[in-house]
Amino acid sequence: MNLVTLLPFIVLIGAMFLMTRSAKKKQQQAAQMRDHMTAGTGVRTIGGMYATVKEIGDDTVTLEVAPGVHAIYAKNAIGAVLEDDEYNRIVHGIATPEDTPVVPDDASSLTEDEAPKLDLGKKDEPKGDDEPKDGKTDGEPGAK
C-alpha cells in the first residue's frame, strides 16, 4: 500500500488518541473535584442549578436546593464545587469588598487642589513692547 494512502488514517488515529486522552484528563479532574466536596459546600450542577451540599454518599449527594428542600443527585451531576465567596455572590447577591466600588461622600475629593497647567505650545511674548513685529501700527496699510 502507498504511504500517501495511509497518511490520512494515521493522522485520524493520532487525533482520536489525543481527544480521548484530553477527555480522560478532564474526567479525572472532575472526579477529583467531586471528591473534595464537603457538607455545607456550594455547588453548581451540570444543569446549572446552584445548591448546598447536605450529605455525601458513595455515588450520590444530597443537595439543599431551597431552604428545607432536599434532592438526591448522582455525584456525576455536580459540575463545579464553588468557593464560599463565589457561591454567596451568585446565589445570595452578597458582594465581596473587592467587587464593591469606593464612592466618595462628596465630589471635592475627585478634583485636585490646584489645576494642572497645560502647555499648549504657545510661547510667552515679551511684555512692554506693544508695537507689532512688522513695524507697522494699526490703521496703516498692510498692518495685521
C-alpha positions as CSV (number, residue, x, y, z in Angstrom):
1,M,0.0,0.0,0.0
2,N,1.1,3.5,-0.7
3,L,2.2,5.8,2.2
4,V,0.1,8.6,0.8
5,T,-3.0,6.4,1.2
6,L,-2.1,5.5,4.8
7,L,-1.3,9.0,5.9
8,P,-4.9,10.2,6.5
9,F,-5.6,7.1,8.6
10,I,-2.5,7.7,10.7
11,V,-3.5,11.3,11.3
12,L,-7.1,10.3,12.2
13,I,-5.9,7.7,14.7
14,G,-3.5,10.2,16.3
15,A,-6.2,12.9,16.6
16,M,-8.6,10.3,18.2
17,F,-5.8,9.4,20.7
18,L,-5.3,13.0,21.7
19,M,-9.0,13.7,22.0
20,T,-9.6,10.6,24.3
21,R,-6.6,11.5,26.4
22,S,-7.9,15.0,26.9
23,A,-11.4,13.8,27.7
24,K,-9.9,11.3,30.2
25,K,-7.9,14.0,31.9
26,K,-11.0,16.2,32.2
27,Q,-12.9,13.3,33.8
28,Q,-10.1,12.7,36.3
29,Q,-10.1,16.4,37.3
30,A,-13.9,16.4,37.7
31,A,-13.8,13.3,39.8
32,Q,-11.0,14.8,42.0
33,M,-13.1,18.0,42.4
34,R,-16.2,16.0,43.5
35,D,-14.0,14.0,46.0
36,H,-13.2,17.3,47.7
37,M,-16.8,18.2,48.3
38,T,-17.9,18.5,52.0
39,A,-21.2,19.2,53.7
40,G,-22.0,22.9,53.5
41,T,-20.2,23.5,50.2
42,G,-21.9,25.4,47.5
43,V,-22.1,23.6,44.1
44,R,-23.4,24.0,40.6
45,T,-24.9,21.0,38.9
46,I,-24.3,20.2,35.2
47,G,-27.8,21.5,34.6
48,G,-26.9,24.9,36.1
49,M,-28.7,24.7,39.4
50,Y,-26.9,26.1,42.5
51,A,-27.3,24.3,45.8
52,T,-25.7,23.5,49.1
53,V,-24.3,20.0,49.8
54,K,-26.0,18.4,52.8
55,E,-24.9,14.8,52.7
56,I,-22.4,12.8,50.6
57,G,-22.9,9.1,49.8
58,D,-20.8,6.7,47.7
59,D,-22.4,7.5,44.4
60,T,-25.0,10.2,45.4
61,V,-25.1,13.6,47.0
62,T,-28.0,15.2,48.9
63,L,-28.4,18.9,47.9
64,E,-30.4,21.6,49.6
65,V,-31.9,23.4,46.6
66,A,-34.0,25.8,48.7
67,P,-34.4,26.2,52.5
68,G,-35.8,22.9,53.7
69,V,-36.0,21.3,50.2
70,H,-33.6,18.4,49.7
71,A,-32.9,16.5,46.5
72,I,-30.7,13.5,45.8
73,Y,-28.3,13.7,42.8
74,A,-25.7,11.5,41.3
75,K,-22.2,12.7,42.1
76,N,-21.5,12.9,38.4
77,A,-24.2,15.6,38.2
78,I,-22.0,18.1,40.1
79,G,-20.4,20.4,37.5
80,A,-18.5,22.6,39.9
81,V,-17.6,23.0,43.5
82,L,-17.7,26.7,44.3
83,E,-15.7,28.8,46.7
84,D,-17.8,30.4,49.5
85,D,-17.4,33.9,48.2
86,E,-18.4,33.0,44.7
87,Y,-21.4,31.0,45.9
88,N,-22.6,33.8,48.1
89,R,-22.1,36.4,45.3
90,I,-24.1,34.3,42.8
91,V,-26.9,32.9,45.0
92,H,-27.4,35.5,47.7
93,G,-26.1,38.6,45.8
94,I,-23.5,39.3,48.5
95,A,-20.7,41.3,47.0
96,T,-17.1,40.9,48.3
97,P,-15.2,44.0,49.2
98,E,-13.1,43.7,46.0
99,D,-16.4,43.9,44.0
100,T,-17.7,47.0,45.7
101,P,-16.5,50.3,44.2
102,V,-15.4,53.0,46.5
103,V,-17.6,56.1,46.1
104,P,-16.6,59.3,47.9
105,D,-19.0,61.2,50.1
106,D,-18.7,64.4,48.0
107,A,-17.1,65.5,44.7
108,S,-14.3,67.6,46.3
109,S,-12.0,64.6,46.6
110,L,-12.4,64.0,42.9
111,T,-10.7,67.3,41.9
112,E,-7.2,68.4,42.7
113,D,-6.4,71.4,44.9
114,E,-4.5,73.2,42.1
115,A,-5.5,72.9,38.4
116,P,-2.7,71.5,36.4
117,K,-1.0,73.9,33.9
118,L,-1.2,72.8,30.4
119,D,1.5,73.6,27.9
120,L,-0.3,74.3,24.6
121,G,2.9,75.1,22.8
122,K,2.3,78.9,23.0
123,K,5.3,81.0,23.7
124,D,5.1,84.0,26.1
125,E,5.5,87.2,24.2
126,P,7.8,89.9,25.6
127,K,5.9,92.4,27.7
128,G,6.2,96.2,27.4
129,D,6.7,96.3,23.7
130,D,3.2,96.9,22.2
131,E,4.5,97.6,18.7
132,P,3.8,94.9,16.1
133,K,6.8,93.0,14.9
134,D,6.4,94.1,11.3
135,G,7.0,97.8,12.4
136,K,3.6,99.0,11.3
137,T,0.9,100.5,13.6
138,D,-2.8,99.8,13.5
139,G,-4.5,101.7,10.7
140,E,-1.6,101.7,8.3
141,P,-2.0,99.8,5.1
142,G,-0.5,96.3,5.4
143,A,-1.0,96.2,9.2
144,K,-2.2,93.0,10.8
